[in-house]
Amino acid sequence: MCLPVRGFTLAELIIALGLTVLLAASIFSAIGIYVRLTSSGQRQVLKAQITRALIRQMQADLSGIVFVVPETEEEEESDDLGLGMEESDTPTDGTSAEAAEAVVESAVTVTDPTTSIATQSIGLVGDANTLLLHVSRPVHPLRLATTQTAIADGLISDEKTVAWFMTGSGTSGYSGLVPVNSPQDGTAPFGLSRMEGDRFAMTLSEEQGADELLSSMTRLLAPEVQSLQFEYFDGMNWLMEWDSTVSGRLPQAVRVTMGLLLDDPGNSVGAFSPVANPAPELVTHVIRIPRAEPYVDEFGL
């Protein structure tokens, strides 16, 4: 005796279809969360790698600063003539106070870092957007094995000029230089760049206005960096600009603030749409200058 075959009712089909949709939605949501978390982790790792590489190079540059305190014309003349006035010989008519005030007023102006390559000994000159250094970087003897290698590498001396700045942020100064590794698709380069070259060769290039040679010494290091700011610690306060030839010393530290903009493909997975105008992630790091003299309070406190 054959039993009648019973099929599914419409209600059962609707319930089964609904459960299937819910299960598929749960699986798709779980996959979307996994992809977003994975891509976010990869983005954080990439940000850490870029930041660590840039800060390590800046630390190497700042640790090799060469700076000699310049002597004023008055000091040179007094040394040549052998003059040594005692405290009792100091005039009391106020002329020395006026001269001191004139020296203080003349020391207020800070040199533009984009025009300081030819300076004899600048140490460190920088503002909020540009950092210019004179460093000593001896070359390994193996690189000086032959004269031909030395000429090919442009190894004239161990005195180097290093500059950090943002390429494409303007048309004046170093920002208008075109790095040697600029994109070949015709797009304008933009990002954190570093210029390094022989000090005497760069001095000649600046005096002759040869921007092509300066561009050949410039490399675009991090197009992910969208903003850059330098600050200089004098021992008590953070300043927005510094000139070692004016202050007569190096800053105690340099604070670097970079804004990185990295792609996150996980934002477009699932129901989450990508951010239209994402804000750069700020990274701040303080770099100590080992060759800076210890800070001494002028009041002795």
Sine and cosine of phi, psi and omega as CSV:
sin_phi,cos_phi,sin_psi,cos_psi,sin_omega,cos_omega
0.00,0.00,0.85,-0.52,-0.05,-1.00
-1.00,0.05,0.76,-0.65,0.06,-1.00
-0.99,0.16,0.58,-0.81,0.02,-1.00
-0.92,0.39,0.66,-0.75,0.01,-1.00
-0.99,0.15,0.81,-0.58,-0.05,-1.00
-0.96,-0.30,0.81,-0.59,0.03,-1.00
-1.00,-0.06,-0.02,-1.00,0.02,-1.00
-0.99,0.16,0.59,-0.81,0.07,-1.00
-0.99,0.16,0.22,-0.98,0.00,-1.00
-0.90,0.44,-0.60,0.80,0.01,-1.00
-0.91,0.42,-0.66,0.75,0.01,-1.00
-0.90,0.43,-0.64,0.77,0.04,-1.00
-0.90,0.44,-0.65,0.76,0.01,-1.00
-0.91,0.41,-0.67,0.75,0.02,-1.00
-0.90,0.43,-0.70,0.71,0.00,-1.00
-0.90,0.44,-0.66,0.75,0.03,-1.00
-0.90,0.43,-0.63,0.78,0.04,-1.00
-0.91,0.42,-0.67,0.74,0.04,-1.00
-0.90,0.43,-0.61,0.79,0.03,-1.00
-0.90,0.43,-0.66,0.75,0.02,-1.00
-0.91,0.42,-0.68,0.73,0.03,-1.00
-0.89,0.46,-0.66,0.75,0.01,-1.00
-0.91,0.42,-0.68,0.73,0.02,-1.00
-0.90,0.43,-0.64,0.77,0.03,-1.00
-0.90,0.43,-0.64,0.77,0.02,-1.00
-0.91,0.42,-0.68,0.73,0.01,-1.00
-0.90,0.43,-0.69,0.73,-0.01,-1.00
-0.90,0.43,-0.63,0.77,0.03,-1.00
-0.91,0.41,-0.65,0.76,0.03,-1.00
-0.90,0.44,-0.65,0.76,0.04,-1.00
-0.90,0.43,-0.65,0.76,0.03,-1.00
-0.89,0.46,-0.67,0.74,0.03,-1.00
-0.90,0.44,-0.66,0.76,0.01,-1.00
-0.89,0.45,-0.69,0.72,-0.01,-1.00
-0.91,0.42,-0.67,0.74,-0.01,-1.00
-0.91,0.41,-0.67,0.74,0.03,-1.00
-0.92,0.40,-0.63,0.77,0.01,-1.00
-0.91,0.41,-0.72,0.69,0.00,-1.00
-0.92,0.39,-0.58,0.82,0.06,-1.00
-0.91,0.42,-0.66,0.75,0.06,-1.00
-0.90,0.44,-0.66,0.75,0.05,-1.00
-0.90,0.45,-0.61,0.79,0.03,-1.00
-0.91,0.41,-0.64,0.77,0.04,-1.00
-0.91,0.41,-0.63,0.78,0.04,-1.00
-0.91,0.42,-0.67,0.74,0.03,-1.00
-0.89,0.45,-0.66,0.75,0.03,-1.00
-0.89,0.45,-0.66,0.75,0.02,-1.00
-0.91,0.41,-0.64,0.77,0.01,-1.00
-0.91,0.42,-0.71,0.71,0.00,-1.00
-0.90,0.44,-0.71,0.70,-0.02,-1.00
-0.89,0.45,-0.70,0.71,-0.02,-1.00
-0.89,0.45,-0.65,0.76,0.00,-1.00
-0.91,0.42,-0.68,0.73,-0.02,-1.00
-0.93,0.37,-0.70,0.71,-0.01,-1.00
-0.91,0.41,-0.61,0.79,0.02,-1.00
-0.89,0.45,-0.64,0.76,0.02,-1.00
-0.94,0.35,-0.63,0.78,0.05,-1.00
-0.90,0.44,-0.64,0.76,0.04,-1.00
-0.88,0.47,-0.66,0.75,0.03,-1.00
-0.89,0.45,-0.64,0.77,0.01,-1.00
-0.93,0.37,-0.71,0.71,-0.04,-1.00
-0.93,0.36,-0.46,0.89,0.02,-1.00
-0.97,0.24,-0.24,0.97,0.00,-1.00
-0.96,-0.29,0.35,0.94,-0.02,-1.00
-0.90,0.44,0.67,-0.74,0.10,-0.99
-0.92,-0.40,0.84,-0.55,-0.02,-1.00
-0.51,-0.86,0.76,-0.65,0.08,-1.00
-0.87,-0.50,0.79,-0.62,-0.03,-1.00
-0.89,0.45,0.87,-0.48,-0.02,-1.00
-0.95,0.32,0.59,-0.81,0.05,-1.00
-1.00,-0.01,0.66,-0.75,0.04,-1.00
-0.97,0.25,0.28,-0.96,0.00,-1.00
-0.89,0.45,-0.57,0.82,0.01,-1.00
-0.91,0.42,-0.65,0.76,0.00,-1.00
-0.92,0.39,-0.64,0.77,0.01,-1.00
-0.90,0.43,-0.67,0.74,0.01,-1.00
-0.91,0.42,-0.65,0.76,0.01,-1.00
-0.92,0.39,-0.57,0.82,0.05,-1.00
-0.93,0.36,-0.62,0.78,-0.01,-1.00
-0.93,0.36,-0.63,0.78,-0.05,-1.00
-1.00,0.07,-0.22,0.98,-0.01,-1.00
0.95,0.32,0.52,0.86,-0.03,-1.00
-0.99,0.11,0.71,-0.70,0.04,-1.00
-0.64,-0.77,0.99,0.10,-0.04,-1.00
-0.96,0.27,0.72,-0.70,0.07,-1.00
-1.00,0.09,0.15,-0.99,-0.02,-1.00
-0.89,0.46,-0.55,0.84,-0.02,-1.00
-0.95,0.31,-0.35,0.94,-0.01,-1.00
-1.00,0.04,0.00,1.00,-0.03,-1.00
-0.95,0.32,0.80,-0.60,0.00,-1.00
-0.90,0.43,0.54,-0.84,-0.05,-1.00
-0.94,-0.34,0.25,0.97,-0.04,-1.00
-1.00,0.02,0.12,0.99,0.07,-1.00
1.00,-0.02,-0.04,1.00,-0.02,-1.00
-0.93,0.37,-0.61,0.80,0.00,-1.00
-0.92,0.40,-0.61,0.80,0.03,-1.00
-0.91,0.41,-0.64,0.77,0.04,-1.00
-0.91,0.42,-0.63,0.78,0.03,-1.00
-0.91,0.42,-0.63,0.78,0.02,-1.00
-0.91,0.42,-0.64,0.77,0.04,-1.00
-0.91,0.42,-0.59,0.81,0.03,-1.00
-0.91,0.41,-0.62,0.79,0.03,-1.00
-0.91,0.42,-0.66,0.75,0.00,-1.00
-0.90,0.44,-0.69,0.73,0.00,-1.00
-0.91,0.42,-0.59,0.81,0.00,-1.00
-0.95,0.30,-0.30,0.95,-0.03,-1.00
-1.00,-0.02,0.09,1.00,-0.04,-1.00
-0.98,0.20,-0.60,0.80,-0.07,-1.00
-0.93,0.36,0.75,-0.66,0.02,-1.00
-0.97,-0.23,0.71,-0.71,-0.04,-1.00
-0.94,0.34,0.59,-0.81,0.07,-1.00
-0.94,0.34,0.84,-0.54,-0.05,-1.00
-0.90,0.44,-0.40,0.92,-0.02,-1.00
-0.98,0.21,-0.06,1.00,0.02,-1.00
-0.80,-0.61,0.43,0.90,-0.12,-0.99
-0.91,-0.41,0.22,0.97,-0.02,-1.00
-0.90,0.43,-0.66,0.75,-0.12,-0.99
-0.98,0.21,-0.03,1.00,0.01,-1.00
-0.91,0.42,0.59,-0.81,-0.09,-1.00
-0.89,0.46,-0.75,0.66,-0.02,-1.00
-0.52,-0.85,0.99,-0.11,-0.06,-1.00
-1.00,-0.09,-0.42,0.91,-0.10,-1.00
0.93,0.37,-1.00,-0.02,0.01,-1.00
-0.67,-0.74,0.82,-0.57,0.11,-0.99
-0.76,-0.65,0.81,-0.59,-0.05,-1.00
-0.33,-0.94,0.37,-0.93,0.14,-0.99
-0.81,-0.58,-0.36,-0.93,-0.07,-1.00
-0.94,0.34,-0.38,0.93,-0.12,-0.99
-0.89,-0.46,-0.26,0.97,-0.09,-1.00
-0.71,-0.70,0.64,-0.77,0.04,-1.00
-0.79,-0.62,0.87,-0.50,-0.03,-1.00
-0.87,-0.50,0.75,-0.66,-0.09,-1.00
-0.75,-0.66,0.54,-0.84,0.25,-0.97
-0.95,-0.31,0.88,-0.47,-0.10,-1.00
-0.82,-0.57,0.35,-0.94,0.11,-0.99
-0.93,-0.36,0.86,-0.50,-0.05,-1.00
-0.74,-0.67,1.00,0.06,0.01,-1.00
-0.87,0.50,0.57,-0.82,-0.03,-1.00
-1.00,-0.05,0.63,-0.77,0.02,-1.00
-0.88,0.48,0.65,-0.76,-0.03,-1.00
-0.84,0.54,-0.48,0.88,-0.01,-1.00
-0.90,0.43,-0.47,0.88,0.01,-1.00
-0.98,0.21,-0.27,0.96,0.02,-1.00
-0.97,-0.24,0.47,0.88,-0.04,-1.00
-0.90,0.43,-0.63,0.78,-0.01,-1.00
-0.78,-0.63,0.46,-0.89,0.03,-1.00
-0.92,0.40,-0.54,0.84,-0.01,-1.00
-0.90,0.44,-0.66,0.75,0.04,-1.00
-0.90,0.43,-0.63,0.77,0.00,-1.00
-0.90,0.43,-0.65,0.76,0.01,-1.00
-0.94,0.35,-0.64,0.77,-0.02,-1.00
-0.91,0.42,-0.58,0.82,0.00,-1.00
-1.00,0.08,-0.08,1.00,0.00,-1.00
0.93,0.36,0.57,0.82,-0.06,-1.00
-1.00,0.04,1.00,0.09,0.01,-1.00
-1.00,0.05,-0.64,0.77,0.03,-1.00
-0.39,-0.92,0.06,-1.00,0.03,-1.00
-1.00,-0.03,0.05,1.00,0.04,-1.00
-0.99,0.10,0.89,-0.46,-0.04,-1.00
-0.88,-0.47,0.47,-0.88,0.15,-0.99
-0.92,-0.40,0.81,-0.59,-0.05,-1.00
-0.84,-0.54,0.69,-0.73,0.03,-1.00
-0.70,-0.71,0.67,-0.74,0.10,-1.00
-0.90,-0.44,0.74,-0.68,-0.04,-1.00
-0.26,-0.97,0.13,-0.99,0.03,-1.00
-0.99,-0.12,0.86,-0.52,0.06,-1.00
-0.99,0.14,0.67,-0.74,0.06,-1.00
0.99,0.11,0.06,1.00,0.00,-1.00
-1.00,0.10,-0.11,0.99,0.00,-1.00
-0.13,-0.99,-0.05,-1.00,-0.01,-1.00
-0.94,-0.34,-0.14,0.99,-0.02,-1.00
-0.95,-0.30,0.41,-0.91,0.03,-1.00
0.95,0.32,-0.48,-0.88,-0.04,-1.00
-0.96,0.27,-0.34,0.94,-0.06,-1.00
-0.90,0.43,-0.34,0.94,0.02,-1.00
-1.00,0.05,-0.07,1.00,0.01,-1.00
-0.95,0.32,0.51,-0.86,0.02,-1.00
-0.96,-0.27,0.94,-0.35,-0.02,-1.00
-0.88,0.47,0.39,-0.92,-0.03,-1.00
-0.94,0.35,-0.42,0.91,0.00,-1.00
-0.97,-0.23,0.55,0.84,0.03,-1.00
-0.91,0.41,0.43,-0.90,0.03,-1.00
-0.84,0.54,0.64,-0.77,-0.03,-1.00
-1.00,0.04,-0.04,1.00,-0.03,-1.00
-1.00,0.08,0.09,1.00,0.04,-1.00
1.00,-0.05,-0.11,0.99,0.01,-1.00
-0.96,0.27,0.53,-0.85,-0.01,-1.00
-0.95,0.32,0.74,-0.67,0.01,-1.00
-0.94,0.35,0.61,-0.79,0.03,-1.00
-0.52,-0.86,0.74,-0.67,0.03,-1.00
0.52,-0.86,-0.11,-0.99,-0.02,-1.00
-0.98,0.19,0.81,-0.59,-0.03,-1.00
-0.84,-0.55,0.37,-0.93,0.02,-1.00
-0.71,-0.70,0.75,-0.67,0.03,-1.00
-0.91,-0.41,0.77,-0.64,0.02,-1.00
-0.62,-0.79,0.71,-0.70,0.02,-1.00
-0.25,-0.97,0.18,-0.98,0.05,-1.00
-0.87,0.48,0.69,-0.72,-0.12,-0.99
-0.88,0.47,-0.68,0.74,-0.05,-1.00
-0.95,0.30,-0.61,0.79,0.04,-1.00
-0.91,0.42,-0.64,0.76,0.01,-1.00
-0.95,0.32,-0.56,0.83,0.07,-1.00
-0.88,0.48,-0.70,0.72,0.04,-1.00
-0.90,0.43,-0.62,0.79,0.01,-1.00
-0.91,0.41,-0.65,0.76,0.00,-1.00
-0.93,0.36,-0.64,0.76,-0.01,-1.00
-0.91,0.42,-0.57,0.82,-0.02,-1.00
-1.00,-0.02,-0.06,1.00,0.00,-1.00
0.93,0.35,0.52,0.85,-0.02,-1.00
-1.00,0.05,0.99,0.10,0.00,-1.00
-0.93,0.37,-0.40,0.91,0.01,-1.00
-0.89,0.45,-0.65,0.76,0.01,-1.00
-0.94,0.35,-0.63,0.78,0.06,-1.00
-0.91,0.42,-0.61,0.79,0.04,-1.00
-0.91,0.42,-0.58,0.82,0.02,-1.00
-0.93,0.37,-0.31,0.95,0.04,-1.00
-0.99,-0.11,0.06,1.00,-0.06,-1.00
-0.96,-0.28,0.69,-0.73,0.05,-1.00
-0.79,-0.62,0.68,-0.74,0.08,-1.00
-0.99,0.14,0.94,-0.35,-0.09,-1.00
-1.00,0.03,-0.68,0.74,-0.13,-0.99
-0.59,-0.81,1.00,-0.08,0.11,-0.99
-0.93,0.37,-0.23,0.97,0.04,-1.00
-0.95,0.32,-0.35,0.94,0.00,-1.00
-0.98,0.19,0.89,-0.46,-0.04,-1.00
-0.98,-0.21,-0.28,0.96,0.03,-1.00
-0.53,-0.85,0.46,-0.89,-0.07,-1.00
-0.52,-0.85,0.68,-0.74,0.04,-1.00
-0.54,-0.84,0.72,-0.69,0.06,-1.00
-0.93,-0.36,0.62,-0.79,0.11,-0.99
-0.71,-0.71,0.49,-0.87,-0.16,-0.99
-0.80,-0.60,0.77,-0.64,-0.07,-1.00
-0.99,-0.16,0.87,-0.50,-0.03,-1.00
-1.00,-0.05,0.05,1.00,-0.03,-1.00
0.90,-0.44,-0.39,0.92,0.02,-1.00
-0.74,-0.67,-0.62,0.78,-0.10,-1.00
-0.76,-0.65,0.36,-0.93,0.11,-0.99
-1.00,-0.09,0.81,-0.58,-0.04,-1.00
-0.94,-0.35,0.44,-0.90,-0.02,-1.00
-1.00,0.02,-0.15,0.99,0.05,-1.00
-0.48,-0.88,0.39,-0.92,-0.05,-1.00
-0.50,-0.87,0.61,-0.79,0.09,-1.00
-0.64,-0.77,0.93,-0.36,-0.05,-1.00
-0.91,0.41,-0.51,0.86,0.01,-1.00
-0.94,0.35,-0.41,0.91,0.03,-1.00
-1.00,0.06,-0.74,0.68,-0.03,-1.00
-0.98,0.19,-0.33,0.94,0.01,-1.00
0.98,0.22,0.23,0.97,0.00,-1.00
-0.33,-0.94,0.13,-0.99,0.04,-1.00
-1.00,-0.07,0.46,-0.89,0.09,-1.00
-0.94,0.35,0.37,-0.93,0.00,-1.00
-0.95,0.32,-0.55,0.83,-0.05,-1.00
-0.34,-0.94,0.30,-0.95,0.07,-1.00
-0.82,-0.57,0.79,-0.61,0.04,-1.00
-0.98,-0.21,0.82,-0.57,-0.06,-1.00
-0.93,-0.36,0.80,-0.60,0.06,-1.00
-0.87,-0.50,0.89,-0.46,-0.02,-1.00
-0.87,-0.49,0.63,-0.78,0.10,-1.00
-0.96,-0.29,0.92,-0.39,-0.05,-1.00
-0.98,-0.21,0.69,-0.72,0.04,-1.00
-0.86,-0.51,0.95,-0.33,-0.06,-1.00
-0.89,-0.47,0.56,-0.83,0.04,-1.00
-0.96,0.29,0.60,-0.80,0.07,-1.00
-0.77,-0.64,1.00,-0.04,-0.04,-1.00
-0.90,0.43,-0.30,0.95,-0.01,-1.00
-0.94,0.35,-0.27,0.96,-0.01,-1.00
-0.93,0.37,-0.41,0.91,-0.05,-1.00
-1.00,-0.09,0.15,0.99,0.00,-1.00
-1.00,-0.06,0.67,-0.74,0.05,-1.00
0.97,0.23,-0.58,-0.81,-0.07,-1.00
-1.00,0.05,0.06,1.00,-0.05,-1.00
-0.99,-0.12,0.85,-0.53,0.02,-1.00
-1.00,-0.01,0.47,-0.88,-0.01,-1.00
-0.91,0.42,0.47,-0.88,0.01,-1.00
-0.94,0.33,0.71,-0.70,-0.07,-1.00
-0.91,0.41,-0.80,0.60,-0.01,-1.00
-0.79,-0.62,0.99,0.15,-0.04,-1.00
-0.92,0.38,0.59,-0.81,0.01,-1.00
-1.00,0.06,0.63,-0.78,0.04,-1.00
-0.89,0.45,0.57,-0.82,0.05,-1.00
-1.00,0.06,0.84,-0.55,-0.05,-1.00
-0.99,0.14,0.70,-0.72,0.07,-1.00
-0.79,-0.61,0.82,-0.57,-0.04,-1.00
-0.88,-0.48,0.71,-0.70,0.01,-1.00
-0.60,-0.80,0.67,-0.74,0.03,-1.00
-0.97,-0.25,0.82,-0.58,-0.03,-1.00
-0.93,-0.37,0.86,-0.51,0.02,-1.00
-0.99,0.16,0.61,-0.79,0.04,-1.00
-0.99,-0.16,0.95,-0.32,-0.12,-0.99
-0.93,0.38,-0.41,0.91,-0.04,-1.00
-1.00,0.02,0.02,1.00,0.02,-1.00
-0.96,0.27,0.61,-0.79,0.04,-1.00
-0.95,0.30,0.52,-0.85,0.03,-1.00
-0.86,0.51,0.59,-0.81,-0.01,-1.00
-0.96,0.30,0.72,-0.69,0.02,-1.00
-0.82,-0.57,0.84,-0.54,0.02,-1.00
-0.94,0.35,0.77,-0.64,-0.05,-1.00
-0.92,0.39,-0.33,0.94,0.02,-1.00
-1.00,-0.06,-0.04,1.00,0.03,-1.00
0.95,0.31,0.38,0.92,-0.01,-1.00
-1.00,0.03,0.00,0.00,0.00,0.00
